[in-house]
Structure formats: structure tokens, C-alpha cells
Amino acid sequence: MRYLTPDDVRNVAFAKPPIGKRGYNEDQVDSFLDDVEATLRDLYARLARYEGSSGPAAPERPEDRGFRRY
């Protein structure tokens, strides 16, 4: 499986829908979202194995790194 990159997500372009429909082509959007989901699931699984836990780590808060909120 090829991972999506941030540039892939930023630069994705969907074809125009068939005549008489508005918005994006639903099949293309669904396919892209399936790829995003698969990438995230695999990355979270790898992260969990790396961290030795069963799930992703909680996001670090700025305060935990010595930053203050104003």
C-alpha cells in the first residue's frame, strides 16, 4: 500500500460530476476517503506497536512541553 502524503491530501482534485448532478463525484470522494482511512489505520497500528501499547498515544499538550497558554 502506498501511503498518502500531506501533499496528496492538499492537492487532491476530483472530476466534475455527471451532467445533472452537483458537487463532487461521489465515487471518487469515497475512494479517496477509503485511502485516507487505510493510511491512518496502518500508521496508528505501527505507532501502537512502536510504543508497545494497544492504541495511539494521547496527543501531547503544549503545557506538557513547557509552553504556556495565554
TAVENPE-V316438 format. One record per residue. N is the residue number from 1. RES is the residue in one letter. SS is DSSP state (H for helix, E for strand, L for the rest). PSI is psi in whole degrees, -180 to 180 (* if undefined). NEAR is the number of other C-alpha atoms within 12 Angstrom. Layout:
n=N res=RES ss=SS psi=PSI near=NEAR
n=N res=RES ss=SS psi=PSI near=NEAR
//
This chain:
n=1 res=M ss=L psi=134 near=10
n=2 res=R ss=L psi=127 near=12
n=3 res=Y ss=L psi=145 near=18
n=4 res=L ss=L psi=146 near=22
n=5 res=T ss=L psi=164 near=15
n=6 res=P ss=H psi=-36 near=12
n=7 res=D ss=H psi=-36 near=10
n=8 res=D ss=H psi=-45 near=16
n=9 res=V ss=H psi=-44 near=18
n=10 res=R ss=H psi=-37 near=9
n=11 res=N ss=H psi=9 near=11
n=12 res=V ss=L psi=139 near=19
n=13 res=A ss=L psi=130 near=14
n=14 res=F ss=L psi=147 near=18
n=15 res=A ss=L psi=159 near=15
n=16 res=K ss=E psi=147 near=16
n=17 res=P ss=L psi=166 near=15
n=18 res=P ss=L psi=157 near=13
n=19 res=I ss=L psi=136 near=10
n=20 res=G ss=L psi=-7 near=8
n=21 res=K ss=L psi=153 near=10
n=22 res=R ss=L psi=161 near=11
n=23 res=G ss=L psi=-158 near=15
n=24 res=Y ss=E psi=161 near=18
n=25 res=N ss=L psi=113 near=19
n=26 res=E ss=H psi=-39 near=17
n=27 res=D ss=H psi=-41 near=16
n=28 res=Q ss=H psi=-42 near=18
n=29 res=V ss=H psi=-46 near=20
n=30 res=D ss=H psi=-42 near=14
n=31 res=S ss=H psi=-44 near=15
n=32 res=F ss=H psi=-44 near=23
n=33 res=L ss=H psi=-34 near=18
n=34 res=D ss=H psi=-41 near=15
n=35 res=D ss=H psi=-42 near=22
n=36 res=V ss=H psi=-47 near=23
n=37 res=E ss=H psi=-46 near=17
n=38 res=A ss=H psi=-42 near=18
n=39 res=T ss=H psi=-48 near=22
n=40 res=L ss=H psi=-43 near=21
n=41 res=R ss=H psi=-44 near=17
n=42 res=D ss=H psi=-43 near=20
n=43 res=L ss=H psi=-42 near=21
n=44 res=Y ss=H psi=-38 near=21
n=45 res=A ss=H psi=-43 near=19
n=46 res=R ss=H psi=-41 near=18
n=47 res=L ss=H psi=-42 near=18
n=48 res=A ss=H psi=-43 near=17
n=49 res=R ss=H psi=-41 near=15
n=50 res=Y ss=H psi=-41 near=14
n=51 res=E ss=H psi=-10 near=14
n=52 res=G ss=L psi=27 near=13
n=53 res=S ss=L psi=179 near=14
n=54 res=S ss=L psi=3 near=13
n=55 res=G ss=L psi=173 near=18
n=56 res=P ss=L psi=149 near=20
n=57 res=A ss=L psi=153 near=17
n=58 res=A ss=L psi=143 near=12
n=59 res=P ss=L psi=142 near=10
n=60 res=E ss=L psi=136 near=11
n=61 res=R ss=L psi=150 near=12
n=62 res=P ss=H psi=-36 near=11
n=63 res=E ss=H psi=-31 near=11
n=64 res=D ss=H psi=-18 near=11
n=65 res=R ss=H psi=12 near=10
n=66 res=G ss=L psi=4 near=9
n=67 res=F ss=L psi=146 near=10
n=68 res=R ss=L psi=146 near=9
n=69 res=R ss=L psi=142 near=9
n=70 res=Y ss=L psi=* near=5
//
